Amino acid sequence: MSRPELVPEEPVPDPAPPPDASARRVPLRMYALKHGDTFLVADALGNIAGDDDGLFHNDTRILSRFVVLLGGELPSLLGAGLSQDNAVFTSHSTNRTPSPLGDEGLPNGAIHLQRSRLLWNDRLYEQLRVENFGQAEVRVPLAIRFGADFHDMFEVRGASRLHRGRVAEPEVRGDSAVLRYTGLDKVGRQAVIRFSETPQRLDGDTAEFLFRLPGHGALDLYVEVGAEEAPEAPSRPRFRHACAQAKRRMRTLSRYGTVLRSSGRLFNDWIEKSRADLSLLVTELPTGPYPYAGIPWFSTTFGRDAIITALQTLWLSPALARGVLRFLAARQALEASAFKDAQPGKIMHEARRGEMVALGELPFAEYYGGVDTTPLFVMLAGAYASRTGDTALIDELWPALLRAIGWVERVADGNPGGFLDYARSSEKGLSNQGWKDSYDSVFHADGRFPDGPIALVEVQGYAFAAFRTMGDLAAQRGLDDDATRWWVRAEALRVAVEERFWMEDLGFYALALDGHGQPCRVRASNAGHLLYCGLPSADRAARVARQLLDTPFDSGWGVRTLARGEANFNPMSYHNGSVWPHDGALCAAGLSRYGERAGVVRLLSGLFETAVHFDMRLPELFCGFPRVRGEGPIAYPVACLPQAWASGAVFMTLQACLGLKVDGARNRIRIDRPRLPNGIETLTVEALPVGERQVTLTFRRIGDQVVVSPSSTRPPEIEIIARM
């Protein structure tokens, strides 16, 4: 095979403009890569068209256009996908007909274009391989159109700005182009695009090449894009080294901790893809591993999302919870700020790094407008202590825990009923501050939006659990008076919730109480979180469970956020009738807590079948239309994929099926009436950490019963208490 050559002596023909981006975007799926604080979203061809895609670094889009043209037009897509470990994206395409690539033209499918790319250390590495499967030599015009709008993430999401900074004229030098922007915050941002071959023509938005490719010949072109200039030109060794590093990192992350293996191949694929997605989203911070919430909109540190993700995976790998707790404790609010919705003791909702938050156009540089994150922080600390017996971390966190529960107490003391409520302090903050934080997610039965402050039902469950947690931790520290005070407060809150939120005629809990103490008589999935916290009586929990599993809530694919028939129900909405996998997982854990295993198995089956339709990944949310035979679930158009707490949903729901709880302080595992997912005959939980030891458990279906047996190497100090 002769070596392909660049053709310097011949002029490069002007490529035809590509088809309208929106026209070709409809059928093309989007793919994401991430490393650290850099992530990329592009279509199946590998192209970035400047919609909500791009290469982002520190909440700024440093590449808003990156389109490859073959013979002056977009190639025809053959297929695309991510490696199993999420480290490498690959796209395959071919030339279209008619083609200007040869003197006589080429038949469709003669030229194969393969694009392979990855992110490593804030840099995009890409290999473009062009191969001629024809007999005759051809000239291959290849063009790369690029651009950077340097939009802030909130601009990409739709925020408008009256003024922006200055975009400099592109700097072109041989094999590279430098795009620069100076923001209104006086910070310079740039994108450096460099090629392994010097283009025949290079300007501020296009690089053009003309290759002579013999029959059955192939060529490779390497491209790198980063916020900083690389010390060397792109090359095959640089690409392979970065690829090896990225794959090694993902392999290390995804293999860490407990391994789950079942008798179902597709079920195993779902588990492995969920682990890989979580590994992709985890960023190593000085305080430990931290799961960024989701790509593209939430690839940053969120408090609530990270806590719930840590709770979902705590039984398998406590390391994530430890990293989350340390990070959030280090960023706990110590003073009041109306702009940030901060008060002393409050736990952070989210943090951003872009130009708009640096200028104070938005409050999200460090924003505390979440009413539930602080009690959830306390809950996670207690769950971590119970799971691991790690008293040293609780000692380290104790001052932060005292500040957090102090904030919960102060806010509840200001509510006439003793409830934990919220009202935003700034017009730029979030109007609703629970997990359903869209403006229309809280309303009365007739659709009216309530006056604040608002006390959400699930938040009372979190506060109840936080008081119980602090009581338990205080008792372990010998602080008996404090322990009693918190236990008494938890019980008082439980009684108040049962009295004020319960709707006897509907057999359900109200979504919220408004600022006048009036209930929002709406049936929403929030009540399932109340079960997760263990607040309701057994009788009321059973009545809620029956409704969560009935058709107004259960779409057949998962639990809707709002029961069908309620005012403002819309299966296509963000929070008022859609299905969120993490929400369903919390409901499933709540059902399991009250002994409802069959319903949990059904919910897990729905999530699994949904994942199959979405290529073994659960999106952030999907539409809540009822299941129809022969049809799949309906995607929500702008859902994050992957999303951390959606990826973690399988692990929380599976734990709920197994009825498994680890008590690391006592080296004990409790298993209560385990069930296996439908179609799964065996499930092995391999290398489950218990205290300083590990144990492997195998669950087997025998007739109508599921039995569990430890491996023959079970450490004798680990006690297993099982009720079948």
N, C-alpha and C positions, 0 to 999 in steps of 0.2 A: 504494500500500500504506500503510494507516494505521499510525501508530506504536503498538506495544503498550504497555499501561499496567500499572503495579502497581495492585492493587485494595486500597487501605488501609481502605476503609470496611466491608469484609466480613470476618467471622471466618475464620481459616484452619482448615479441618477437620483433625482429628488424623489423621496418616497411619497406615495400617496397618503393623504391624511387618514388616520384610522377612523373607523366608524364611530358614531356617537357613543360615548361611554355608557350612557344609560341604556341604550338599545342592546348592547351586548352584555350588560351586567346582569340582566334578569336571569338567564339560565346558569350563571356561573357562581358556584359556591365560593365562600371566602375562607381563607386559611390564616392561622395566626402562629407566630413564633415569638418567643420572649427569652431574654436573659437580663437579669438585673433590672435596671430601670429603663431598658430599651425594649420595645416590642414592635412588631410589624404585622400588618394585616394587608393581604393582597388576594386577588382572585385566583381561580384555578389555572389561568394561563401564567400566573406569577406577576401580573400587572397591577400597578397602582394608578388609579384614574382620578384621584383628588376628590372623592366623595367623602365617605367616612372611613376610608382606608388610609394607609400611609406607613411610613417609618417614624416612630415617635421616640423621643428621648427626653426624659424629665418633663413629661406633660406638654411637649412641644413637637409639632410635626415637622421634622427636618427633611422629609422627602414626601412630596404630595403627588408626584407624577413619576412613573417609572414603567415605560411601555416599550416592549420589544416588537419591532416590525421585521418581517421576513419577506424580502421581495416587495417592500413597499406597503404591505398590508398585515393585518393581524393574522397569525397562523390559525389553523383549525385545531381545536382542542381534541386530544385523544384521551387523556386522563390525567389525574393529579392526586396527590395524597401526601400525608405526613408519615414519617417513619413511626414505628410502634412506640418509640420512646419520645416522640414529639421534637426531636432534635433537628431533623432535616426535612425540608419540603422539596418535593420533586414534581415537575410538570412535564408532560409529553405533548407535543403538538407537531403538526406537519403543514407543508405548504398547501395553498389553495389552488384551485383551477379557475380561470387561466392563470398561469404563472410566468412572470418575466425573468425567471432565474437562469434560463439557458437561451442559446441562440435560437433553438427550435421550440422553446417552451418545455415545461416539464409536466408530466401527468401528476394528478393529485396523489400525494403520499410518497413522492420520491425523496423529499428532504425531511429528515427527522430533527426536531429541535427539542433538546432536553435541558431544562433549567433546574439546577439543584442549588439550594440556598440554606443558610443557617445564620444564627446570631451568636456572636461570642465577644465578650468584653466590649459592649456598646458599639459593635461593628457588624454590618451586613456583609457576608461573604457569598458570592454567587459564581457558579460555573455554568456557562452556556456551551453546550456541546451540539455542534451542527454536523450531521452525517448525511452523505449522499448515497442513497441506495440504488441510484441509477447507474447505467453503464458508462454514460458519457460525462466528460468534464463539464462543469457548470460554473458560472460566476454567481456568487451568493451575496446580494446586497443585504446587509443587516444594519438596522438602525435602532438606537436606544434613545427614546425621548424622556427627558427627566426635568424635574422642577421641584422647588421647595417654596411653599407659601408661609412657612414658619407660624402657622396658626396655633394658638393655644388650644388645648384639649376642649375647653368649654366653647370656643368658637366652632370647632369641628362638630360639637354636639348641638350647635344652633344658637349660641349666645351672640348677640350683636354688640359691636363696639363703635363708638363715635370716632375714635382715633386709634391709629396703629403706629408702630415704629417704622423704621426706614429699611427697605430692601436695597442692598447694594447691587451694583452691576456685577454680573458673574465674572470671575477671574478664570481665564482659560490658559492652561500651560501644558502643551504637549500631550501628555496622556491623562490629564486630570482637569476637572473643573471644580471651582470652589464657589459655593452659594452662601451669601452672608446676609444677616439681618441684625439690626440693633434695635432692641425693644425700647418702649417708653420707660422701662425700668433701668435703662442704660447698660443692660447686659447684652453682649454680643453672642449670637448663636450662628452656627454654620453647619454646612454639609459639604464634605469633600468626597467627590466621586472620581474614582481612579480606575483605569483599565490596564490589563496586562499587555495589550497592543496599542500602539498609537493610532488613533482613528485617522482616516483620510480627511475627514472634516469634523471639526469639533467647535461648537459654539456654546452659548450659555444655556441651551436647552436640548441639544441633539448631538449625539455622537454617531457618525456613519462609517461603516466599514464595507469593503468590497473584497470578498475572498474568492480565490480560484480553488475549486474543490474537485479533484479527480473522481472518476467513477469509483464508488465504494470507499471514498475518502472521508475523513472526519477531521474536525478541528475543535479546539477548546479556546474559549475566551473567558477570562476571569475579571470580575468586577468587585470592587469593595466600596462601601459607602459608610462613612462614620462622621461623628461630630468633630473628630480630630484627625489630622493627617497621619497616615501610617508611615513608619520609617522605611518601608520597602514597597515596591510595586506589587500588585496582585500577581499570584503565581500558583501553580499546582501545589508546590510544597506548603505554601501558606494556607491554602484552602484545606488541604488534607490535615494539617496540624490543627487548625481551628475545629474542623469536623470531629477529629479524634477527641479533642478536649471537651467539646459540647456533648458528645455521646457518652463519654466517660462520666461526666457530671450527672447526666440524666439517669444513667445506669446505676450510679451510686445512690442517688436520691430515691429512685423507684424500688430499689431492692432493700432499702433500709427498713428495719422493723419486721412486723409479723407478715407472713405470707399466707394468702388464702388460696386454696385449690379445691375445685369441685369436680363432680363427674360430668358437668356440662361444659362443652367447649365454648359455646357462645357466652355463657355466663362468665367463664374465666376471662374471655376477651373483654367483657364489660368491666370486670374488676381491674384488669391490667390497664385498660385505657383510662379508667378513673384514677388509678395510682399515677399514671404518666401525666395526666392533666394536672393533678395536684403538684407533682414534682415540677412541672413547667412553671406553675404560678408561684412556687415558693422562692423567695429571695433570701439569701443569707445576709443578715444584718448583724451589727456588733452585738446585739442582744440575743441572737440566735435565729433560727429559721422562722420566716413569717410568710403566710400565704397572701399574696396580693389578690384582690377580690375577683377580677375578671377582665378579659380582653374583649373589646377595646376600651370601653368606657371607664372601667374601674381598675386599671392596672396600677394600683397604688395601695398604700396601707389604709384599710378600713377597720375600725374597731369591731363593730357588730359582726361583720362577715367573718373576720378572722377568728373571733371567739367561737362562733357556731361551727366553723370548719374544724377548729381544735376539739370541740366537744364531739363532733361526728367521728373523729379518728382517734380519740383519746384511748379507747380500749385496745387499739392496735399499736399505737406509737405515741407515747406521752411527750416526746421531744418537741413536737410542734406546739403543744399547749405551753410548755415551758418558755419557748421563744416568744409566743404571743403575750403571755403574762408579763414577761420582763420588758418587752417593748412598750406596752401600754402603760405600765407602771411608771416608766421613765418619762412619759409624755402626759401624765395626769395634770389636769389644770390645778394651779396653785393660787390663782387670782381670778377675779370676775372680769368678764369682757362681754358686753352686750353684742358687739359686732361678731364675736366668735361663738356666741351662745355658751360661754364658759362660766362656771362657778367652781370654787375650790372643791377638790375631790372628784370632779367629774372626769370620766374617761373619754378619750378622743373618739370622735366619729370618723373623721377622715383627714388625710393630709395630702396637699398638692404642692407642686413645684413650679408651675408655669408662670408666665408673665402676668396674667390677670390677677392671680392671688398675690403675687409679689407687690403689685401696685395697689392692692386693697380694693380692686373692682369687685371682687367676690371674697367671702370670708373663709375660704376653704384651705388656706395655707396650713392652718391647724384649726379644725372646726370641731365643736363639741355639741352640736345640735342633734343629739340622739338621746332620748329619755331612757332607753333600754340598755345601752352599752355598759353603764356603770353597774347595775345589779348583775348583768351577765358576766362581767369581769369577776365579781365576787363568787358567782356560781362556778365559774371555770376554776378558780383557785381551789374551792372546796372539792370539786370533782377530781382535780389533779392530785390533791393531797390524799384523797381516798384511794385513787387508782394506784398511786406510787408509794405512799408512805414517806414522801420526800419532805420532811419537816424543815430542812434547811432552806428550801425555797420559800416556804411559808414564813419563816422568820425574816427572810430578806424582804418579802412583800408586805409584812404586817403593817408598817406605817401607811402604805398605799391603800391597803384594805380598810384600815380605820378611817382614812379620809373618804374613801368611796362610800362606805356604809353611813358615814356622817352626812354626806350629801343626800343620800336616799332618805335619811331620817328628817333632815331639815325641810326637804321639799314635801314629804308626806305630812309633816307637822303643819305646813301651810295650807293643806287641803282640808276642808271641813269634815270629810269622811275618813281622813287619814290615808288617802290614796296617793300614789306616785303619779303626778301629772306633768304636763308640759304646755308651754306657750312660748313661741319664738320671741327672742329679744330684739331682733333686727329684721327689717323688711327684706333684707337680702338673704336671710336664713331660710331653712326649710319650714314650711307651714305645718306639715305633719312630721313627727319625729320618732315614730315607731318604725318597724321594718317596712311597713307599707307607707312609704314616705311621699307618695305622689299627692298632689293637692286635693284630689277627689276621693281619697281612700277611706275617709271617715265621714259618716253621714247618718242622718236619722232615717227612720223607716219610710218616710215620705220623700226622701231624697235631699232634704235640706242639709246644708253643712252646719255643724254645731258651733256655738260660741265656745271659746276656750276659757280657762285651761281644760285640756282633755286628759282623761284618765283611761288609758287603753286596758282592756281586760287582761291580755297576756302579760303586760308590764307589771300588773299586780302579782301575777304568778312568779315573775322573775324576782320581784321585791320580797315576796314571801320566801322563796328559796334562798335569797341572799341573807335574810335575817336568820333562817335556820342554819345556813352555812356558817355565819359568824358565831352563832351560838355554839355549834359543834367545835369550831376551831378554838374559840375562847376556852371551852371546857378542857380541851386537850392541853392548853397552855396553863391551866390552873386558875383561870380567871372566872371563877364560878358566878360572881355577881353579874358580870357582863354577859356571861352565857345565858343566865336566867332571863335577863332583861331582853335579849334578842329573841329568845324562844317565845317569851310572852308576847312580844311585839308581832312575831310571825303568826301566832295563833289569833291575835286580835285582827290582823289583816285578813286572815282566812275567813273568819266569821263575818267581817264586813263585806268581803267579796260575795260570799254566799247570800248575804242578805240583800245587797244592792244591785248586783249584776245578774242574778238568776231570774230568768223569765219562765215562770211555772207554766204558763199557757203554751209556750213554745218549746218547753223542755230543753232550753239552751241558755247560754250566757250572752248577755248583751255585748256588742262590740266595744262599747266605751260608755263613760259618763261624760256629759258635757260640763261646761263651766257653771251651770245652774244645778248640777247634780241629777239631771235627767238622763235616763239611759238611752243610748242609740240602739233601738230594738231591731237590730240587724244580726242575722246569722252569718258569721264569717269564720274562716279557718283559724283565726286567732285563738278561739276557745280550745283548739287542739293543743296549743302551747301550754295552756293552763293545766291540761292533763299531764303534759311532760314534766311540769313542776310539782305535781302531786298535790295540788291544792283542793280539788273538788272531793266531795263525799263519794263513796263507791256507787251509790245509786245514781247520783247526778252524772258521774263520769260515764256510766253505762248508757244513759240516755243521750249524752253528747256523742259517744262512740257510735251508736246506732245511726245517728244522723250523718256523721262524717262519712260513714260507709254506704249511705243511701244515695240514690241518683241525683238529688239536687246538688250534693257536694261532689260525689265521685263521678268523674267524666268517663270512667272506663280506662283512662290512662293515668289518672292521679287525682288528688284532692284539689278541688277548685278553691281559690282564695275567698270566694263568696258563693253562697248557695243560689242556685238558679231560682228566679222568682223574686229575689230581693230587688228593691229599688236600686238603680244604677248598675244592675248586673249587665255585664258585657263580656263575652268570652274572649274578645279581642283586646280588652283593656290591659293595662299594666298590672293593676292590683285588684280589679273588681270582677273577677270571674275567670282569670287565667289560671294556669297550673304552674306552681313553683316547686321543683323537686325537693329543695331543702325544707320548705314548709310542710310538704307531705311527709318527709322523714321525721320531723319533729312531732307531727300528729301521730305517726306510726309508733314512735317511741313512747308517746303518751298513752296510746291504746295498749301497748305492751305492758306498761307499768301497772295497768289495771286488769291485766290478765287476758286481754283480747288478742290472741295469737293468730286466729284464722283470718281476721281482717287485715292484720299486718302482712301475712303471706300474700293476700290479694293485692294489697297496695304495692308490695315489692314486685309482684308479677307485672303490674301495670307500668312501673318505672322501667323494668327490664325490657319490656316490649317497646316502650318509647325509645329507649336507648338504641335498640336494634334499628329502628327507623331513622335515627340520627347518627348512623355509623358508629354505634357503640359509645356515644357521648350524650350526656344529658345537658341541654342548654340551660341557661339562666331561668328561662320560663318558656312556655308554649301556650297556645290558645286553648281555652276550656270548652271547645265544642264537644258534644257527646260522641263517643266512639261509634263508628259505623263499620259493619263487617266489610272487609276488603279494602278499607281506607286507613291511612296512617294518621298520626297526630298532626295538627296544623301548626307550623312554625310561627313564632312571633318574630316579625321581620328584623328587628334590631336587637335581639337578645344577645348577650355576651356568650361566647363559646370559645374557649372553656370559661367556666365560672367556678370558683373554688367550692362554695357550699353546695352547688349542684353536683360537682364531682364527688363530694363527700357524702352525698345522700345515700348511696348504696351501702356504705359502711355503717351508718347509723341504723338504717332500716334492717340490714342483715343482723346486727346485734340485737335489735328488737325481736326478730324472728327467733333467734337462738336463746333469748332470755338469759344472756350471759352478762355477768358483772364481775370485775376483778377488784379484789380488796388487797392492794399491795401492802398496806400496813400490817395485815395479819397473814400475808402469804396464802390468800384464800381465793378460790374461784367459786362463784355460785351460778348454777345453771337451773333455770326454772321452766319446766314444760317446754323444751325446745321444739321448734318446727323448722323444717327445711323449705327452701323456695320450691315452688311447683316445678316438677321435672328434674329435680336434683336428688340423687340417691345418696351421695356422700359429699361431705364437706370437711376439709382438713384445715385447721387453724394451726399453722406451723410457727414455732418459736415465739409464742406469746409471752412477753415479759411479765413476770410476777415477782415483785421485789427485786432481788439480785439474781434471780434464776429465770429460766425459760421452760415452758411446757408446750407440748404439741397435743392437740385434741382432735379427734375424728368423730364427726357426727354421721350416723348411718340411719337410713330409713329401714325399719323392719316392720312390715305390715302397716298398721295405722300409727305406729309409734316411732319416735326418733330417739335413739340411744346415743350416748356419748362415751367414748373410751379414751383415756390418755395413752400416750406412747409408753413403751416399756422402759424408757429412760427417764420417766417422770421423777424429778427430785422429790425425795420423801417428805421434805419440809413444806411442800405445797399441798394444801388441803383442797379437795374438790368436793363440793356439796351439790348434788344433782337431784332434782325432782322431775321425774319423767311423767 
